[in-house]
Amino acid sequence: MKISVIGVGYLGAVHATCMADIGHSVIGVDTDADKVARLNTGKPTFYEPELEPILKRNIENGRLRFTQDMTEVVDCDLHFIAVGTPQVADGNAADMRYVDAVVESLLAVLPAQSERSIAVVGKSTVPVGTAARLQERFAGHGIPVVWNPEFLREGFAVKDTLRPDRIVYGLPDDVEDADTARTLLDECYADLLAAKIPKVETDFATAELVKVAANAFLATKISFINAMSVLTDATGGDVKKLAEAIGYDDRIGKKFLRAGIGFGGGCLPKDIRAFMSRADELGHGDALAFLHDVDDINTRQRERAVEKLREALGGELSGKKIGVLGAAFKPDSDDIRDSPAVDIAGRVEHAGATVVTYDPKAGEVLQKFKPERVIAVSLEDAVRDADAVMVLTEWKVFQDLDPSSISDLVNTRIVIDGRNCLDPKRWRDAGWTYVGMGRK
């Protein structure tokens, strides 16, 4: 098939690359000239394991290319909308300007009535009601819209695209339009469907709700176990053992029951806020009132980490040097959007401490967006002469670190394990004061 992917940021670049890798002819479109030029050389504009070799291979074999020219998509069978929907500057709602701009650009270049079957496929995370609104815009062109939400995990995006847990089709009410959209998407995803990936067919509204509902549920699990960590701290319990015990109940499950400094990134925080905002617009804000608490708990965990550091240092941060290990919001990513690690480092710095940060992949990104931050080129440089070390992203290199290897570099052997990813016994045996989140 001939496919266009409009918007080649994180979602779009991964989707375009993977669709080319399963045999389609794909053109990615973006307004950012530098991004387009870099992708055309086979170099991603962000770090994602496994992506670069696949991107390079499909650029070289001619199945994938990138452009700024929207007119080049006119002969495509499917047009995937993959632009971002960030939080608006003055509220919690999703900023739909980029989605709407794509729609207008497509309408300007696509024929009013095509002799062949084509469809517009939404992958962006949008407020419920968006697909129906966009279908009205494309109705005059005889083009059906289908909503096909993404469920990518950073660090696993290639796998999640090629072998997702499920594929969701949000189909239009019109039977003929639905048949056209279904047939085209089935052809696009033929390899995935042949691999028995479950397919869920539903209406527009349900498909739009699937993504935000999933993110809201995951955020709730994370905030729940973080709330429990407050109580285990207060009572002398261990939140890691608590999570293990309740996780054996298959009604609860072990995933996302990991206490720490909370969630971040470009999806969960802004998606739950946009979800609450949309519920308010629909007159049912009370249905999602609990998400305010989920958001608040998440934010408070960041300040709890700072307070644990202050307590470990005798009540004062001013004049101290803190080595921070981690900047990305999660390992195997260079994404610092709404990163708890970056936020906590800023809070510590605001309290008067000198902070030196090291991250295996996100250091350069942090330096670009926050040039005032001190970024170390190595782990050892980050912790040298530190009065305490904070582990704020659970990179494997930090988890596997031998504490004795840096014991002589620091001023004081204090480690704040913001992700509960270290072995407390190992660090204590090496002479360190270990402080976790809700751990003995």
ABEGO torsion letter per residue (X at the ends): XBBBBBEABAAAAAAAAAAAAAGBBBBBBBABAAAAAAAAAGBBABBBBGAAAAAAAAAAAGABBBBABAAAAAABABBBBABBBBBBAABABBBAAAAAAAAAAAAAABBABBABBBBBBBABBBBBGAAAAAAAAAAAAGBBBBBBBBABBBGAAAAAAABBABBBBBBBABAAAAAAAAAAAAAAAAAAAAAGBBBBBBBAAAAAAAAAAAAAAAAAAAAAAAAAAAAAAAAGBBAAAAAAAAAABAAAEABGBBBEAEBBEAAAAAAAAAAAAAAAAAGAAAAAAAAAAAAAAAAAAAAAAAAAAAAAAGGBABGBBBBBBEABABBGBABABGBAAAAAAAAAAAAGBBBBBBBAAAAAAAAAABAABBBBABAAAAABGBABBBBABBBAAAAABBAAAAAAABABBBBBBAAGABBAAAAAAAGBBBBBBGBX
